[in-house]
Amino acid sequence: MGFYVYGLSVVFKPLAASLGLNRAATSVGAGLGSMTGGIVAPLSGWLVDHFGPKWVMFWGSLMMAAGMMLVYSIQSAWSYYLVWVLISAGGNLGMTIPMDKIIVEWFAKKRGLALSIKFTFIGLGGIILVPVITLLSLNYGWQAACVLWGVFLAAACLLVVLFIRQKGPQYYGLVPDGVESRALVHPTKGTSIRPEFHFTLKQAMGTAAFWIILIVTAGQALVGQSITVHTIPFLTDLGIDPVTAGVLMSMMIFFSIPTRVIFGVLSDRLKREQLRYLLGASIGVISVGITALLIAPGMISVYIFLLCFGIGSGIPVTLSVLMRGQYFGVKSFGKISGVHALMTAPVGLIAPIYAGWIFDSTGSYTFAFSSFAILAAACAVLICF
């Protein structure tokens, strides 16, 4: 998953140069990928809720691996877009909702920690992957780097077959961690361990919480996806060489690791209603980092920005998944998550293209980053309601 999240930023400039694309056109691939993920998500959620996660994970991951191997055949903008859509469809089918469903279903008392471990490993994958893909791209070409990672992912699909259970814990005569069997019938009111009710999709959509979490998730995704795709192009525009820029992006990802674990543990100790303030604070940190970069451009502000963005971007991903489980339960978790992804998909399409278009029009990311700072601050306030 680390490649899908961070890899495009690494190969962004060589890909654009080899296909003769400007930054807006290059960003279309990421936008189409996010849109595809949103379209695929409801199907993934329905399949997981009705049939279990195992084979959804397997075939989705294998599809992503096949797409990465097909990168070697890219010779035009359209072939690039089609291949990246396949990669995105596979990644979103196999690596998002199925994994989240497994975690929220098998863990209750330490659900936040379990989710944070998942996203920590995605971050660790990014830390390892970004410099490796950078070096592979410089020495063998960006297409060969993608193919090698596709082969690695295809081999890793065997782990799904060997270790993933098809059903939830009750099917095997078990209960989620830390939950006595009677707690499944009479969950403790007001705690973050287990939701009081298991909402259907229709019931969840009838609450204000559903729509506020949706809007904030979309806003955070717009900011996060845009900056993640354009981080290395932005750094190299400052005169930083590609290898150093890759190291700096790895540093940004590294900053997110401790906070993912710490806040995962902390979230398990908070009541459900308190999670919103934790999420608001983390998104607010992103706004602070972007503002520092805009007010005083320079290497010091770059480090401040990378620190704040790393810390702030890692936590919301975990907390938004956790809050869906805590507020609405696990019975229809896949469907609820799928609809969330579908409704935020247009944002994923627009976000990276918008940043690339601003650069192509003005020769700078300043206006785009300014709007991101304002949007992040607004989302930080909104989630508190």
DRENTOR-566422 format. One record per residue (C-alpha): x, z, y; residue number from 1. Coordinates in steps of 0.05 Angstrom, whole numbers, plus 5000, padded with zeros to 4 digits. Layout:
<rs>
[[X Z Y] NUM]
...
</rs>
This chain:
<rs>
[[5000 5000 5000] 1]
[[5060 5012 5046] 2]
[[5073 4937 5048] 3]
[[5002 4920 5069] 4]
[[5004 4973 5124] 5]
[[5074 4962 5152] 6]
[[5102 4898 5122] 7]
[[5072 4847 5169] 8]
[[5106 4878 5229] 9]
[[5174 4868 5194] 10]
[[5163 4794 5179] 11]
[[5122 4780 5243] 12]
[[5176 4743 5283] 13]
[[5208 4703 5227] 14]
[[5139 4684 5201] 15]
[[5118 4661 5271] 16]
[[5183 4622 5280] 17]
[[5179 4587 5213] 18]
[[5107 4565 5224] 19]
[[5114 4551 5299] 20]
[[5060 4601 5319] 21]
[[5052 4643 5382] 22]
[[5038 4718 5375] 23]
[[4963 4713 5381] 24]
[[4960 4660 5326] 25]
[[5007 4701 5282] 26]
[[4964 4762 5293] 27]
[[4903 4724 5267] 28]
[[4929 4737 5196] 29]
[[4926 4812 5205] 30]
[[4858 4807 5239] 31]
[[4829 4764 5183] 32]
[[4859 4812 5133] 33]
[[4824 4872 5165] 34]
[[4759 4833 5169] 35]
[[4764 4814 5096] 36]
[[4777 4887 5078] 37]
[[4714 4907 5113] 38]
[[4673 4854 5077] 39]
[[4702 4873 5009] 40]
[[4694 4949 5020] 41]
[[4619 4954 5006] 42]
[[4629 4917 4940] 43]
[[4687 4963 4923] 44]
[[4645 5025 4941] 45]
[[4586 5001 4899] 46]
[[4629 4985 4839] 47]
[[4665 5052 4843] 48]
[[4600 5093 4850] 49]
[[4566 5056 4792] 50]
[[4623 5041 4743] 51]
[[4682 5085 4762] 52]
[[4748 5071 4797] 53]
[[4797 5051 4741] 54]
[[4786 4977 4732] 55]
[[4769 4966 4806] 56]
[[4837 4994 4822] 57]
[[4871 4952 4768] 58]
[[4841 4884 4787] 59]
[[4846 4896 4862] 60]
[[4920 4915 4857] 61]
[[4934 4855 4813] 62]
[[4899 4810 4863] 63]
[[4942 4838 4919] 64]
[[5005 4826 4877] 65]
[[4984 4754 4864] 66]
[[4973 4743 4938] 67]
[[5043 4769 4954] 68]
[[5073 4722 4903] 69]
[[5035 4664 4934] 70]
[[5069 4678 5001] 71]
[[5126 4634 4976] 72]
[[5078 4574 4980] 73]
[[5061 4584 5053] 74]
[[5077 4523 5094] 75]
[[5023 4523 5149] 76]
[[4981 4570 5190] 77]
[[4921 4559 5146] 78]
[[4958 4574 5082] 79]
[[4985 4637 5114] 80]
[[4915 4659 5134] 81]
[[4887 4646 5064] 82]
[[4943 4682 5029] 83]
[[4939 4743 5075] 84]
[[4863 4745 5064] 85]
[[4876 4748 4988] 86]
[[4928 4804 4998] 87]
[[4880 4843 5042] 88]
[[4821 4833 4995] 89]
[[4861 4859 4936] 90]
[[4891 4918 4974] 91]
[[4824 4940 5001] 92]
[[4788 4930 4935] 93]
[[4839 4968 4893] 94]
[[4877 5016 4937] 95]
[[4829 5048 4987] 96]
[[4759 5070 4966] 97]
[[4775 5077 4891] 98]
[[4833 5123 4905] 99]
[[4795 5163 4957] 100]
[[4735 5169 4910] 101]
[[4780 5197 4855] 102]
[[4810 5249 4901] 103]
[[4745 5274 4932] 104]
[[4712 5276 4863] 105]
[[4768 5313 4827] 106]
[[4788 5360 4883] 107]
[[4746 5409 4923] 108]
[[4784 5472 4942] 109]
[[4847 5432 4958] 110]
[[4815 5366 4976] 111]
[[4851 5361 5043] 112]
[[4919 5373 5011] 113]
[[4904 5322 4956] 114]
[[4885 5269 5007] 115]
[[4946 5285 5050] 116]
[[4992 5276 4990] 117]
[[4962 5206 4979] 118]
[[4974 5186 5051] 119]
[[5042 5219 5051] 120]
[[5064 5174 4994] 121]
[[5038 5113 5033] 122]
[[5082 5137 5091] 123]
[[5142 5148 5045] 124]
[[5131 5078 5018] 125]
[[5134 5053 5089] 126]
[[5198 5091 5104] 127]
[[5232 5061 5044] 128]
[[5201 4993 5050] 129]
[[5212 4975 5123] 130]
[[5288 4975 5123] 131]
[[5290 4944 5053] 132]
[[5243 4887 5072] 133]
[[5282 4878 5137] 134]
[[5347 4869 5099] 135]
[[5315 4825 5045] 136]
[[5284 4781 5099] 137]
[[5350 4773 5136] 138]
[[5389 4757 5073] 139]
[[5339 4718 5030] 140]
[[5282 4700 5077] 141]
[[5216 4734 5091] 142]
[[5178 4696 5037] 143]
[[5226 4718 4982] 144]
[[5220 4790 5006] 145]
[[5144 4787 4998] 146]
[[5149 4756 4929] 147]
[[5196 4810 4904] 148]
[[5148 4864 4927] 149]
[[5091 4828 4893] 150]
[[5128 4829 4826] 151]
[[5140 4904 4836] 152]
[[5066 4916 4849] 153]
[[5044 4876 4789] 154]
[[5088 4918 4744] 155]
[[5060 4982 4776] 156]
[[4989 4962 4756] 157]
[[5006 4986 4686] 158]
[[5005 5057 4714] 159]
[[4931 5050 4729] 160]
[[4916 5030 4657] 161]
[[4956 5089 4629] 162]
[[4937 5146 4675] 163]
[[4872 5135 4713] 164]
[[4807 5164 4686] 165]
[[4745 5121 4690] 166]
[[4695 5178 4701] 167]
[[4690 5241 4744] 168]
[[4709 5310 4718] 169]
[[4639 5329 4695] 170]
[[4640 5272 4644] 171]
[[4699 5306 4610] 172]
[[4668 5375 4612] 173]
[[4710 5395 4672] 174]
[[4697 5415 4744] 175]
[[4736 5399 4808] 176]
[[4795 5445 4824] 177]
[[4777 5514 4849] 178]
[[4702 5505 4838] 179]
[[4666 5546 4786] 180]
[[4610 5509 4749] 181]
[[4555 5547 4786] 182]
[[4585 5524 4853] 183]
[[4565 5453 4835] 184]
[[4492 5475 4837] 185]
[[4496 5526 4893] 186]
[[4554 5507 4938] 187]
[[4576 5557 4991] 188]
[[4543 5542 5057] 189]
[[4588 5531 5118] 190]
[[4653 5524 5079] 191]
[[4698 5464 5075] 192]
[[4705 5469 5000] 193]
[[4641 5432 4980] 194]
[[4586 5398 5020] 195]
[[4518 5432 5015] 196]
[[4483 5367 5000] 197]
[[4503 5301 4968] 198]
[[4475 5250 5017] 199]
[[4451 5181 4999] 200]
[[4475 5124 5043] 201]
[[4408 5122 5079] 202]
[[4409 5197 5092] 203]
[[4480 5195 5118] 204]
[[4463 5137 5166] 205]
[[4407 5180 5194] 206]
[[4456 5232 5222] 207]
[[4493 5231 5288] 208]
[[4557 5252 5252] 209]
[[4558 5187 5212] 210]
[[4557 5144 5275] 211]
[[4606 5187 5315] 212]
[[4657 5186 5258] 213]
[[4646 5111 5252] 214]
[[4658 5098 5326] 215]
[[4719 5142 5329] 216]
[[4747 5112 5265] 217]
[[4738 5042 5294] 218]
[[4772 5062 5360] 219]
[[4831 5095 5325] 220]
[[4837 5035 5278] 221]
[[4839 4987 5337] 222]
[[4896 5025 5369] 223]
[[4933 5040 5305] 224]
[[4930 4970 5274] 225]
[[4949 4935 5339] 226]
[[5010 4979 5351] 227]
[[5032 4978 5278] 228]
[[5031 4902 5275] 229]
[[5067 4894 5341] 230]
[[5117 4952 5338] 231]
[[5178 4913 5315] 232]
[[5163 4852 5361] 233]
[[5156 4902 5418] 234]
[[5222 4937 5402] 235]
[[5261 4872 5393] 236]
[[5233 4848 5461] 237]
[[5269 4908 5491] 238]
[[5335 4880 5465] 239]
[[5338 4921 5401] 240]
[[5365 4883 5341] 241]
[[5317 4873 5282] 242]
[[5353 4921 5234] 243]
[[5354 4977 5286] 244]
[[5281 4963 5302] 245]
[[5264 4969 5228] 246]
[[5301 5036 5226] 247]
[[5262 5059 5288] 248]
[[5196 5040 5256] 249]
[[5216 5078 5193] 250]
[[5231 5137 5239] 251]
[[5161 5131 5268] 252]
[[5131 5133 5198] 253]
[[5176 5192 5180] 254]
[[5148 5232 5238] 255]
[[5079 5227 5205] 256]
[[5101 5256 5138] 257]
[[5106 5331 5154] 258]
[[5042 5331 5195] 259]
[[5003 5296 5139] 260]
[[5021 5353 5091] 261]
[[5014 5410 5141] 262]
[[4948 5386 5168] 263]
[[4923 5372 5097] 264]
[[4936 5445 5079] 265]
[[4906 5469 5145] 266]
[[4843 5428 5136] 267]
[[4828 5463 5070] 268]
[[4827 5529 5108] 269]
[[4780 5506 5162] 270]
[[4705 5503 5161] 271]
[[4675 5434 5158] 272]
[[4652 5438 5231] 273]
[[4723 5453 5255] 274]
[[4754 5389 5227] 275]
[[4730 5349 5287] 276]
[[4775 5387 5335] 277]
[[4835 5375 5290] 278]
[[4819 5301 5289] 279]
[[4809 5298 5364] 280]
[[4876 5332 5378] 281]
[[4914 5283 5333] 282]
[[4883 5221 5367] 283]
[[4898 5252 5435] 284]
[[4972 5256 5416] 285]
[[4973 5180 5408] 286]
[[4947 5172 5479] 287]
[[5001 5218 5506] 288]
[[5056 5178 5471] 289]
[[5031 5111 5497] 290]
[[5024 5139 5568] 291]
[[5095 5166 5567] 292]
[[5121 5096 5548] 293]
[[5082 5063 5604] 294]
[[5101 5112 5658] 295]
[[5176 5113 5645] 296]
[[5200 5055 5602] 297]
[[5267 5067 5568] 298]
[[5297 5092 5503] 299]
[[5277 5164 5515] 300]
[[5204 5145 5524] 301]
[[5209 5099 5463] 302]
[[5229 5159 5421] 303]
[[5173 5200 5451] 304]
[[5124 5144 5437] 305]
[[5148 5136 5365] 306]
[[5144 5211 5354] 307]
[[5073 5217 5383] 308]
[[5047 5155 5349] 309]
[[5078 5175 5282] 310]
[[5046 5244 5286] 311]
[[4980 5220 5313] 312]
[[4969 5160 5269] 313]
[[4980 5195 5202] 314]
[[4930 5251 5210] 315]
[[4866 5213 5229] 316]
[[4869 5169 5167] 317]
[[4868 5231 5122] 318]
[[4817 5270 5163] 319]
[[4767 5213 5170] 320]
[[4765 5206 5093] 321]
[[4761 5282 5085] 322]
[[4705 5288 5136] 323]
[[4663 5236 5100] 324]
[[4670 5276 5036] 325]
[[4657 5343 5069] 326]
[[4597 5321 5110] 327]
[[4562 5275 5061] 328]
[[4586 5294 4991] 329]
[[4614 5252 4934] 330]
[[4554 5221 4899] 331]
[[4549 5162 4946] 332]
[[4619 5168 4975] 333]
[[4638 5097 4955] 334]
[[4578 5065 4988] 335]
[[4585 5107 5051] 336]
[[4659 5090 5057] 337]
[[4644 5017 5043] 338]
[[4593 5012 5099] 339]
[[4641 5048 5146] 340]
[[4694 4996 5130] 341]
[[4646 4938 5138] 342]
[[4622 4962 5206] 343]
[[4694 4973 5232] 344]
[[4718 4906 5204] 345]
[[4706 4866 5269] 346]
[[4752 4915 5305] 347]
[[4806 4901 5254] 348]
[[4797 4827 5267] 349]
[[4801 4833 5342] 350]
[[4854 4887 5351] 351]
[[4921 4853 5333] 352]
[[4898 4786 5362] 353]
[[4880 4820 5428] 354]
[[4950 4850 5434] 355]
[[4983 4784 5417] 356]
[[4939 4746 5466] 357]
[[4956 4795 5522] 358]
[[5030 4784 5508] 359]
[[5022 4708 5506] 360]
[[4983 4710 5572] 361]
[[5026 4759 5611] 362]
[[5093 4761 5576] 363]
[[5084 4836 5565] 364]
[[5046 4887 5524] 365]
[[5034 4932 5584] 366]
[[4960 4917 5596] 367]
[[4944 4921 5521] 368]
[[4980 4987 5512] 369]
[[4946 5016 5574] 370]
[[4877 5000 5545] 371]
[[4899 5032 5479] 372]
[[4918 5097 5515] 373]
[[4850 5100 5549] 374]
[[4812 5084 5485] 375]
[[4851 5137 5445] 376]
[[4835 5190 5497] 377]
[[4761 5172 5496] 378]
[[4759 5176 5420] 379]
[[4793 5244 5422] 380]
[[4737 5270 5467] 381]
[[4680 5236 5429] 382]
[[4696 5265 5361] 383]
[[4687 5336 5388] 384]
[[4612 5321 5392] 385]
</rs>
